[in-house]
């Protein structure tokens, strides 16, 4: 069961009683139930009761190292979303903790809007991990990959995803190739509460002659070589979620059958006569303009509207540049662990070029680049190591990354305030709106500058 935002429980773990009382009051005012613990071990005992949806824990809590706490959560499949707060958290620790399982890192947990946004992100990951097999003899379903973001654009995407996931409606995910449509589909399944398997099929990768069999299955003797019956993806995903990627590549004759399945919730195998009831949450994805395909007669209009009950558009990476540093460092750690290499250092200049680059291949291209750089560049990645098209990208003078690395998250935050204030001509109200913080929080940060 997925917890509805505003009706779940947040656990605050902090040795500072005054601060934890303040956080408790502010979180309760948002409509959540709040539990307070003064140690990490007490927090783990409470989380193990499966009654906690989100955890807000101090990085300086004394009885357990934060990495140990996160690893314990992961080993025990304790899936409450974790937000770590502390004013002296460095970039290295922040990225490491997020890679280990933290949903967010806060320097100022007392800022109401920042706190609310972090808790909402934690709830989006608050999914109980259940042993759900992919079929007879299948293995437990893996937890979905995390969606790492800092941009307002992706925050809106995740907000829409959280609202849609618990409702058993068909979802159409649109976006350029490489933006992460499969990752988002996995999030929808994880947040849906459906106990069946998550299956995905790339319709463009299957020859037309085999696609129908992949989708609908066949009975024994349906065609030459069909020596035994075989269920298709719709049957295998019953009780769960089926992603049909590149939905626009499905031929018109199969589109007719797909529409009928969606309307009747029954599938008939090739060579069979008996409709089989199914319970499948369908998510479709495409990087093409389906409306244009409809006008050209390449895609059925009735199927298009049946798929587009809810549409979620993932913006390209160039439209959410503030996500690039977090993704780049996270991918570096991921591929370093995969290959058994130490995590290389990424220079400020290289990171600036990466932020300025247009990324036509989007997130997939960024991840592949990080793996390539890890293998080729060794322990330090500089501008000269980047591909020519990225290294030659001009960097605008108003980049938020004009700071010396290594740098703390607090330094980055204050730099963002300074640059945004300059961008708005000193308009504090507009600056606060662009940064997603309250005016009081902005005033406090200006005093720190």
Residue pairs with C-beta under 8 A, 6 or more apart in sequence:
1 193
2 127
2 165
2 166
2 191
2 192
2 193
3 53
3 123
3 126
4 166
5 120
5 123
5 162
6 30
6 31
6 32
7 31
7 32
8 32
8 33
8 53
8 54
8 123
8 126
9 32
9 33
9 34
9 35
9 51
9 52
9 53
9 54
10 27
10 32
10 33
10 34
10 35
10 52
10 53
10 54
10 55
10 56
10 119
10 122
11 34
11 35
11 36
11 37
11 43
11 46
11 47
11 52
11 54
11 55
11 56
11 57
11 80
12 20
12 23
12 24
12 27
12 34
12 35
12 36
12 37
12 56
12 57
13 36
13 37
13 38
13 39
13 40
13 42
13 43
13 55
13 56
13 57
13 58
13 61
14 20
14 23
14 36
14 38
14 56
14 57
14 58
14 61
15 38
15 39
15 58
15 60
15 61
15 62
16 58
17 38
19 58
19 110
20 36
20 38
21 36
22 110
23 34
23 56
23 109
23 110
23 115
24 34
24 36
26 110
26 112
26 115
27 34
27 56
27 115
27 119
28 34
30 116
30 119
32 54
32 119
35 46
35 52
37 43
37 46
39 61
39 62
39 63
39 64
40 57
40 61
40 63
40 64
40 69
41 63
41 64
43 55
43 57
43 69
44 69
44 72
44 73
44 78
46 52
47 55
47 73
47 78
47 80
48 76
48 78
50 128
52 80
53 80
53 81
53 122
53 123
53 126
54 80
54 81
54 82
54 83
54 119
54 122
54 123
54 126
55 80
55 81
55 82
55 83
55 122
56 83
56 85
56 109
56 118
56 119
56 122
57 66
57 69
57 82
57 83
57 84
57 85
58 84
58 85
58 86
59 66
59 84
59 85
59 86
59 88
59 89
59 93
60 86
60 88
61 69
66 84
66 93
66 97
67 96
67 97
67 100
70 82
70 97
70 100
70 101
70 102
71 100
71 101
72 78
73 80
73 82
73 101
74 100
74 101
77 129
79 125
79 126
79 127
79 128
79 129
79 143
80 122
80 126
81 103
81 121
81 122
81 123
81 124
81 125
81 126
82 101
82 102
82 103
82 122
83 102
83 103
83 104
83 105
83 106
83 109
83 118
83 119
83 121
83 122
84 97
84 102
84 104
84 105
84 106
85 105
85 106
85 107
85 109
86 106
86 107
87 107
87 108
87 410
88 408
88 410
89 105
89 107
89 408
89 409
90 406
90 408
90 409
91 329
91 405
91 406
91 407
91 408
91 409
91 412
92 406
94 105
94 409
95 326
95 329
95 330
95 333
96 333
97 105
98 104
98 105
98 146
98 148
98 326
98 330
99 330
99 333
99 334
103 118
103 121
103 122
103 124
103 125
103 146
104 118
104 121
104 122
105 409
106 114
106 115
106 118
107 409
107 410
107 413
108 114
108 441
108 444
108 445
109 115
109 118
111 437
111 438
111 440
111 441
112 438
113 436
113 437
113 438
113 441
114 436
114 437
114 441
117 155
117 436
120 159
120 162
121 158
123 162
124 158
124 161
124 162
124 187
124 191
125 146
127 143
127 144
127 190
127 191
129 140
129 143
130 140
130 141
130 195
131 140
131 141
132 140
132 141
132 195
132 196
132 197
132 240
133 139
133 140
133 141
133 197
134 141
134 197
134 199
134 236
135 197
135 236
138 197
141 197
141 198
143 190
144 183
144 186
144 187
144 189
144 190
145 183
145 186
147 154
147 158
147 180
147 183
147 184
147 187
148 323
148 326
148 327
148 330
149 155
149 158
149 320
149 323
149 326
150 322
150 323
150 326
151 320
151 321
151 322
151 323
152 436
153 315
153 319
153 320
154 315
154 320
154 323
157 184
157 312
157 313
157 314
157 315
158 187
160 310
160 312
161 184
161 187
161 188
161 191
161 312
162 191
164 171
164 188
164 310
164 312
165 187
165 188
165 189
165 190
165 191
165 192
166 191
166 192
166 193
167 310
168 192
168 281
169 309
169 310
170 262
170 281
170 282
170 283
170 284
170 306
170 307
170 308
170 309
170 310
171 185
171 188
171 282
171 283
171 284
171 309
171 310
171 311
171 312
172 247
172 283
172 284
172 285
172 286
172 290
172 307
172 308
172 309
172 310
172 311
172 312
173 181
173 184
173 185
173 283
173 284
173 285
173 286
173 311
173 312
173 313
173 314
174 181
174 285
174 286
174 287
174 311
174 312
174 313
174 314
175 181
175 285
175 287
175 313
175 314
175 315
175 316
176 287
176 314
176 316
176 362
177 287
177 361
177 362
177 364
178 317
178 361
178 362
178 363
178 364
178 365
179 314
179 315
179 316
179 317
179 362
179 363
180 314
180 362
180 363
180 364
181 245
181 285
181 287
181 314
182 200
182 243
182 245
182 285
184 312
184 314
185 198
185 200
185 241
185 243
185 283
185 285
186 198
188 241
188 281
188 283
189 198
189 240
189 241
189 281
189 283
190 198
192 241
192 281
194 239
194 240
194 241
194 281
195 239
195 240
196 237
196 238
196 239
196 240
196 241
196 279
197 236
197 237
197 239
197 240
197 241
198 237
198 240
198 241
198 243
199 233
199 236
199 237
199 240
199 241
199 242
199 243
200 242
200 243
200 245
201 214
201 215
201 233
201 242
201 243
201 244
201 245
202 245
202 246
203 211
203 244
203 245
203 246
203 247
203 249
203 250
204 245
204 246
204 249
205 246
206 214
208 251
208 254
211 250
211 251
211 254
212 254
212 257
212 270
213 230
213 232
213 270
214 232
214 233
215 232
215 233
215 234
215 254
215 257
215 258
216 232
216 234
216 257
216 261
216 267
216 268
216 269
216 270
217 229
217 230
217 231
217 232
217 234
217 235
217 267
217 269
217 270
218 226
218 229
218 230
218 232
218 269
218 270
218 271
218 272
219 226
219 229
219 269
219 270
219 271
219 272
220 226
220 227
220 228
220 229
220 271
221 271
222 269
222 270
222 271
222 272
223 270
223 271
226 271
229 269
230 269
231 269
232 267
232 269
233 242
234 242
234 261
234 267
234 278
234 280
235 267
235 276
235 278
237 278
237 280
238 278
238 279
238 280
239 279
239 280
240 280
240 281
241 280
241 281
241 282
241 283
242 280
242 281
242 282
242 283
243 283
243 284
243 285
244 250
244 282
244 283
244 284
244 285
245 285
245 286
246 285
246 286
246 287
246 288
247 284
247 285
247 286
247 290
247 307
248 286
248 288
248 290
248 293
248 298
248 299
250 258
252 298
252 299
252 300
255 299
255 300
255 303
256 300
258 303
259 300
259 302
259 303
259 306
261 267
261 278
262 282
262 303
262 306
262 307
263 306
264 275
265 277
265 278
265 279
265 280
266 275
266 276
266 277
266 278
267 275
267 276
267 278
268 274
268 275
268 276
269 276
282 307
284 307
290 299
290 304
290 308
291 304
293 299
294 300
294 301
294 304
316 359
316 362
317 323
317 324
317 359
317 362
317 363
317 365
317 366
318 357
318 358
318 359
321 355
321 356
322 400
324 351
324 354
324 355
324 359
324 366
325 351
325 354
325 355
325 401
327 363
327 366
327 367
328 346
328 351
328 354
328 366
328 370
329 346
331 366
331 367
331 370
331 371
332 343
332 344
332 346
332 370
332 373
332 374
333 343
334 367
334 370
335 341
335 367
335 370
335 371
335 374
336 342
336 343
336 344
336 374
338 371
339 374
339 375
341 374
341 375
342 379
344 373
344 374
344 377
344 378
344 379
344 380
344 381
345 379
345 380
345 381
346 381
347 380
347 381
347 382
347 383
347 405
348 401
348 403
348 404
348 405
349 382
349 383
350 381
350 382
350 383
350 385
350 386
351 401
351 405
352 395
352 399
352 401
352 402
353 383
353 386
353 390
353 391
353 393
353 395
354 366
354 386
354 390
355 395
355 399
355 401
356 393
356 394
356 395
356 396
356 399
357 389
357 390
357 393
358 393
359 365
359 366
361 368
369 386
369 387
369 390
373 381
373 385
373 386
376 385
377 385
383 391
384 391
398 419
398 422
398 423
400 412
400 415
400 416
400 419
402 415
402 419
403 411
403 412
403 415
413 445
414 445
414 448
414 449
416 435
417 431
417 435
417 442
417 445
417 446
417 449
418 449
420 431
420 434
420 435
421 428
421 431
421 446
423 431
423 434
424 430
424 431
424 434
428 439
428 442
428 443
428 446
429 439
431 442
432 438
432 439
432 441
432 442
435 442
437 445
